[in-house]
């Protein structure tokens, strides 16, 4: 590591968070130590944390008190992970319908997290301050396990709505980026010229150690680099880390950026779930979250430190499978593989902009729109189809607001709404919530 990386990673960045009353680096130090534990020690640690969370949930969360009493289950009855599976899974619909009773009656400083979701279902959860900081610490730890130390220069390929924030907030964000040694390319909406400037000027000048961002956006940029034969001069670049969607076309990205590409799996509800190691084996963050797979290969998550709003056996809508590490593996966490993950799309506008579908999801979340499951198909620059699977929370006024968002974001004149009884599934088995049918070489 360079002297700058050490200075920023060990002093400047941690101090900037401590001064704001954020203790993520304290937790980072604690969770980093777990990498040296044995699998047996991690399992014991995991179950001890789980028992405390279950007791807390039963004693302070009305939803779980009623649920446990209904199924005649007491916290002391759960003596192992098989007993834990007696608790019915928590779905996104359950969270929407029982939001108030899922909150602990204990007083916490809470942060509201709103997610558009991979299928358009807006889910709102609360994170108490401690859990929020631990979540960020585990992201740091998981990146550290992949060789990425705090203080490294990281270029983010991310959805950044900074242009819509007040000047004071904008300045604060930019100061944080500077202190954290970070630059961001806004994938929500960008033109070819903006991409070229970022690749050949901003990125070259910044000279990052790592690139981190949305998998689909990085794939789209990699295709552009290869097609236009863009010459990247990034001598310090060691890895590209893809997240938010299923990593595909790994070889394309590695060829475009001339470095190794690894996959990091997380969500807004549970920020760090799994990350690949140097051998491309993904390991679940077992000291932070319990990962289960049901008979339909649906992923079920239990974040172990979420006390303000516990999520016991929460289905996040993704598909995957878990397998035990081999007996001779030195890694204390289980191997974890995503078989079918979230899939998004790069949409197009007639004035040449490429629009990341997450921009629409972000607006659904920010405006707290109750839509239900949705699929948007962009047939042309002028026409889009909005498929909706209604839920009890679906609000017709919110649907109209979403139509306006789509028209304003894409410049589309016509949005045809179709109400379906179930979400359309692709032949691959994927749920694809955004599809662009405009050819890539369209004017």
C-alpha positions in Angstrom: 0.0 0.0 0.0 1.1 3.6 -0.7 1.7 6.0 2.2 -1.4 7.9 1.1 -3.5 4.8 1.3 -2.2 4.1 4.8 -2.7 7.7 6.0 -6.2 7.9 4.7 -7.3 4.4 5.7 -5.9 4.4 9.2 -6.3 8.0 10.2 -8.1 10.6 8.0 -11.2 8.5 6.9 -11.8 6.8 10.3 -11.4 10.2 12.1 -13.9 11.9 9.7 -16.6 9.3 10.7 -15.8 9.4 14.5 -16.2 13.2 14.4 -19.7 12.7 13.0 -20.6 10.2 15.7 -20.3 7.3 13.3 -18.5 4.2 14.7 -18.3 2.0 11.6 -14.6 1.8 11.8 -14.8 0.6 15.4 -17.1 -2.2 14.2 -14.8 -2.8 11.1 -11.9 -3.6 13.4 -14.1 -6.1 15.4 -15.6 -7.9 12.3 -12.2 -8.1 10.6 -11.0 -10.3 13.5 -13.7 -12.9 12.6 -11.8 -13.7 9.4 -9.2 -15.5 11.5 -11.8 -17.6 13.4 -12.6 -21.2 12.5 -15.9 -22.3 10.9 -16.9 -23.8 14.2 -16.3 -20.6 16.1 -18.3 -18.6 13.5 -21.2 -21.0 13.8 -21.2 -20.6 17.6 -20.9 -16.8 17.3 -23.7 -16.7 14.7 -26.1 -18.7 16.9 -25.4 -16.7 20.0 -26.2 -13.5 18.1 -29.3 -15.2 16.7 -30.6 -16.2 20.2 -30.3 -12.7 21.5 -32.1 -11.3 18.4 -35.0 -13.8 18.7 -35.5 -13.0 22.4 -35.4 -9.3 21.7 -37.9 -9.8 18.9 -40.3 -11.8 21.1 -40.1 -9.3 24.0 -40.3 -6.0 22.1 -41.7 -6.5 18.6 -45.6 -6.9 18.5 -45.5 -8.7 15.2 -43.2 -11.4 16.4 -44.9 -11.7 19.8 -48.2 -12.4 18.1 -46.6 -14.8 15.5 -44.7 -16.8 18.1 -47.8 -17.2 20.3 -49.9 -18.2 17.2 -47.5 -21.0 16.3 -46.9 -21.8 20.0 -43.2 -21.2 19.8 -41.1 -19.7 22.6 -37.6 -18.3 22.2 -36.1 -21.0 24.4 -37.6 -23.6 22.1 -35.1 -22.6 19.3 -32.0 -24.6 20.2 -30.5 -24.8 16.7 -30.9 -23.5 13.1 -33.4 -26.3 12.3 -35.6 -25.1 15.1 -35.2 -21.5 13.7 -36.8 -22.6 10.5 -40.1 -23.2 12.4 -40.6 -19.4 12.1 -42.5 -18.6 8.9 -40.5 -16.5 6.4 -41.2 -12.8 6.2 -42.1 -11.6 2.7 -42.0 -8.1 1.3 -45.8 -8.1 1.4 -45.6 -8.9 5.1 -43.3 -5.9 5.7 -45.7 -3.6 3.8 -48.7 -4.8 5.6 -47.2 -4.9 9.1 -44.8 -2.0 9.1 -45.8 -0.5 12.4 -45.9 -3.7 14.4 -42.5 -4.9 13.0 -40.8 -2.0 14.9 -39.4 -2.7 18.3 -41.0 -0.9 21.2 -37.6 0.1 22.4 -36.4 3.5 21.4 -33.8 3.7 18.7 -32.3 6.3 16.5 -33.6 5.0 13.2 -32.9 5.5 9.5 -35.7 4.8 7.0 -34.5 2.7 4.1 -36.8 2.6 1.1 -36.1 0.3 -1.8 -37.8 0.1 -5.2 -36.9 -3.5 -5.3 -35.9 -5.7 -8.2 -39.5 -6.2 -9.2 -40.8 -2.7 -8.4 -42.3 -3.5 -5.0 -41.4 -0.6 -2.7 -40.3 -1.9 0.7 -39.6 0.3 3.6 -37.5 -0.9 6.5 -36.0 0.8 9.5 -32.3 0.5 10.5 -31.3 1.5 14.0 -28.1 3.6 14.1 -26.0 0.8 15.4 -27.2 -1.7 12.8 -26.6 0.9 10.0 -23.0 1.4 11.2 -22.4 -2.3 11.5 -23.8 -2.8 8.0 -21.3 -0.4 6.6 -18.5 -1.9 8.7 -19.2 -5.4 7.2 -19.1 -3.9 3.7 -15.6 -2.6 4.6 -14.7 -5.9 6.1 -15.9 -7.9 3.1 -14.1 -5.6 0.7 -11.0 -6.0 2.9 -11.3 -9.8 2.6 -11.0 -9.3 -1.2 -7.9 -7.2 -0.8 -9.4 -3.8 -0.8 -8.1 -1.8 2.2 -9.8 1.4 3.6 -8.0 4.4 2.1 -7.7 2.9 -1.4 -8.7 5.2 -4.2 -12.1 3.9 -5.6 -14.0 5.0 -8.6 -17.7 4.4 -8.1 -20.0 3.6 -11.1 -23.2 4.4 -9.3 -26.6 6.1 -9.4 -25.9 9.5 -7.9 -28.9 12.0 -7.8 -26.6 14.8 -6.5 -27.7 17.2 -9.3 -31.1 17.2 -7.7 -29.9 17.9 -4.1 -29.6 21.3 -2.5 -26.3 23.1 -2.8 -25.4 22.7 0.9 -26.0 18.9 0.6 -24.1 18.8 -2.7 -21.0 20.4 -1.2 -21.2 18.0 1.8 -21.4 15.0 -0.5 -18.4 16.2 -2.5 -16.4 16.8 0.7 -17.1 13.2 1.8 -16.1 11.9 -1.6 -12.8 13.8 -1.4 -12.0 12.6 2.2 -13.0 9.0 1.2 -10.8 9.2 -1.9 -13.7 8.5 -4.2 -15.0 9.8 -7.5 -18.4 8.8 -8.9 -19.7 8.4 -12.4 -23.5 8.9 -12.4 -25.0 6.0 -14.2 -28.6 7.2 -13.7 -28.4 9.2 -17.0 -25.4 9.8 -19.2 -24.5 10.6 -22.8 -21.7 9.0 -24.9 -19.7 12.2 -24.7 -20.0 12.3 -20.8 -18.8 8.6 -20.7 -15.8 9.3 -23.0 -14.8 12.3 -20.8 -15.0 10.3 -17.6 -13.0 7.4 -19.0 -10.3 9.3 -20.8 -10.0 12.4 -18.5 -11.5 12.1 -15.0 -10.7 8.4 -14.5 -7.2 8.8 -15.9 -6.5 11.8 -13.7 -7.8 10.1 -10.6 -5.9 6.8 -11.3 -8.0 4.5 -9.0 -6.8 1.4 -7.2 -10.3 -0.1 -7.7 -13.6 0.4 -9.5 -16.8 -0.5 -7.7 -20.4 -0.3 -9.0 -23.5 -1.6 -10.6 -22.7 -4.8 -12.6 -25.0 -3.9 -15.5 -23.7 -0.4 -15.9 -20.1 -1.7 -15.8 -20.9 -4.3 -18.4 -22.5 -1.5 -20.6 -19.4 0.6 -20.2 -17.1 -2.4 -21.0 -19.0 -3.0 -24.2 -18.5 0.6 -25.2 -14.7 0.4 -24.4 -14.4 -2.6 -26.6 -16.6 -1.4 -29.4 -14.9 2.1 -29.6 -11.4 0.7 -28.7 -11.0 3.2 -25.9 -7.5 3.3 -24.6 -7.6 3.2 -20.8 -4.4 4.3 -18.9 -5.0 3.1 -15.3 -1.6 1.8 -14.0 -2.8 1.4 -10.4 -6.1 -0.4 -11.2 -6.1 -3.8 -9.4 -9.7 -5.0 -9.4 -13.3 -4.2 -10.6 -15.9 -5.1 -8.0 -19.5 -5.5 -9.4 -22.6 -5.4 -7.2 -26.4 -4.8 -7.2 -27.1 -7.2 -10.0 -25.9 -10.7 -11.1 -22.4 -10.5 -12.5 -22.3 -11.7 -16.1 -19.8 -11.2 -18.9 -16.9 -11.3 -16.4 -14.4 -11.9 -19.2 -15.7 -8.9 -21.2 -15.1 -6.6 -18.1 -11.7 -8.1 -17.4 -10.6 -7.6 -21.0 -11.9 -4.0 -21.1 -10.3 -2.9 -17.8 -7.3 -5.3 -17.9 -7.7 -6.6 -14.3 -9.5 -9.1 -12.2 -13.3 -8.7 -11.7 -15.1 -10.0 -8.5 -18.7 -10.1 -7.4 -20.2 -8.5 -4.3 -23.8 -9.3 -3.3 -25.8 -7.1 -1.1 -29.1 -5.2 -0.9 -30.5 -2.0 0.6 -32.2 -4.1 3.4 -29.0 -6.1 4.1 -26.0 -4.3 2.7 -23.4 -7.0 2.6 -24.5 -10.6 2.1 -21.6 -12.3 0.2 -18.4 -11.5 -1.7 -16.0 -13.5 -3.9 -12.5 -14.3 -2.9 -9.4 -14.3 -5.1 -10.5 -17.7 -6.6 -13.9 -16.4 -7.6 -15.6 -18.3 -4.8 -18.3 -16.3 -3.1 -18.6 -16.5 0.7 -21.7 -15.4 2.7 -21.0 -13.0 5.6 -22.0 -15.5 8.2 -21.1 -13.4 11.2 -23.5 -10.7 10.0 -26.4 -12.5 8.3 -27.8 -16.0 8.2 -28.4 -17.1 4.6 -31.0 -19.8 3.9 -32.4 -21.2 0.7 -35.9 -22.7 0.6 -37.2 -25.5 -1.6 -37.8 -23.0 -4.5 -34.2 -21.7 -4.2 -35.5 -18.4 -2.8 -33.0 -16.6 -0.6 -34.0 -16.0 3.0 -31.9 -13.6 5.1 -31.7 -12.8 8.8 -29.5 -9.9 9.6 -28.2 -10.6 13.1 -27.8 -7.0 14.4 -31.1 -5.5 13.2 -32.8 -4.6 16.5 -34.9 -1.6 15.6 -36.9 -3.6 13.0 -35.8 -7.3 13.2 -36.1 -9.2 9.9 -36.3 -12.8 10.9 -36.1 -15.1 7.8 -36.7 -12.3 5.3 -37.3 -13.2 1.6 -35.6 -10.5 -0.5 -36.9 -11.8 -3.8 -33.6 -13.2 -5.1 -32.7 -16.8 -6.1 -29.5 -18.7 -5.2 -28.0 -21.7 -3.5 -25.5 -22.2 -0.7 -22.9 -25.0 -0.4 -20.6 -25.8 2.4 -16.9 -25.1 1.9 -14.7 -28.1 1.5 -13.0 -29.5 4.7 -9.6 -28.1 3.7 -10.8 -24.6 3.2 -9.3 -21.9 5.4 -12.2 -19.5 4.9 -14.5 -19.5 7.9 -17.7 -18.6 5.9 -19.9 -20.7 3.7 -19.6 -20.7 0.0 -22.6 -18.9 -1.6 -23.6 -18.7 -5.2 -26.3 -16.7 -6.9 -28.0 -18.8 -9.6 -30.5 -16.2 -10.7 -30.1 -12.7 -9.3 -31.7 -9.3 -9.9 -31.6 -8.1 -13.5 -31.9 -4.5 -14.6 -31.5 -2.7 -17.9 -30.0 0.3 -19.6 -32.8 2.3 -21.2 -32.4 4.8 -24.0 -33.7 8.3 -24.9 -33.9 9.8 -28.4 -31.4 12.6 -27.5 -28.7 9.9 -27.0 -28.8 9.4 -23.2 -28.4 6.0 -21.6 -30.6 5.8 -18.5 -30.0 3.2 -15.8 -33.3 1.7 -14.8 -32.4 2.2 -11.1 -33.1 5.9 -11.7 -36.8 5.1 -12.0 -36.6 2.7 -9.0 -35.0 5.5 -6.9 -37.9 7.9 -7.8 -40.4 5.2 -6.8 -38.6 4.9 -3.5 -38.1 8.6 -2.9 -41.7 9.4 -3.6 -42.9 6.4 -1.7 -45.1 5.2 -4.5 -47.2 2.1 -3.9 -47.3 0.3 -7.3 -47.1 -3.4 -6.7 -44.8 -5.6 -8.9 -44.0 -3.9 -12.1 -42.3 -4.5 -15.4 -41.5 -1.7 -17.8 -40.8 -2.6 -21.5 -39.4 0.2 -23.6 -40.6 -0.7 -27.1 -39.3 2.5 -28.8 -38.3 6.0 -28.0 -42.0 7.0 -28.1 -43.7 4.0 -26.6 -43.5 1.9 -23.4 -45.6 -0.8 -21.8 -46.0 -0.8 -18.0 -47.1 -4.2 -16.7 -48.4 -4.2 -13.1 -49.3 -7.0 -10.7 -51.6 -5.3 -8.2 -51.3 -5.7 -4.5 -53.5 -4.5 -1.6 -51.2 -1.4 -1.4 -51.4 -0.5 -5.1 -52.6 3.1 -5.5 -54.0 4.3 -8.8 -52.8 7.9 -8.1 -49.3 6.5 -7.6 -49.5 4.6 -10.9 -50.3 7.9 -12.6 -47.3 9.5 -10.9 -45.1 6.6 -12.1 -46.4 7.2 -15.7 -45.3 10.8 -15.5 -41.9 9.8 -14.1 -41.4 7.4 -17.0 -42.4 10.0 -19.6 -40.2 12.7 -18.0 -37.2 10.3 -17.6 -37.3 8.7 -21.0 -39.1 11.3 -23.1 -41.7 8.7 -24.0 -45.0 10.1 -25.3 -47.1 6.9 -24.7 -47.1 4.6 -21.7 -49.6 1.7 -22.0 -50.6 0.2 -18.6 -51.5 -3.5 -18.4 -52.6 -5.2 -15.2 -51.4 -8.8 -15.0 -52.3 -11.6 -12.6 -48.7 -12.7 -12.2 -45.2 -11.3 -13.0 -43.9 -12.4 -16.4 -41.0 -14.9 -16.1 -38.4 -15.1 -18.8 -37.4 -18.5 -20.3 -34.2 -18.2 -18.3 -36.3 -18.2 -15.1 -35.5 -14.5 -14.4 -37.8 -11.8 -13.3 -36.8 -8.9 -15.5 -38.4 -5.6 -14.4 -37.0 -3.4 -17.1 -36.5 -4.3 -20.7 -35.3 -2.1 -23.6 -36.2 -3.3 -27.1 -34.3 -0.5 -28.8 -31.3 -1.8 -30.7 -28.0 -0.5 -29.4 -27.1 1.0 -32.7 -30.3 3.1 -32.9 -29.7 6.8 -33.6 
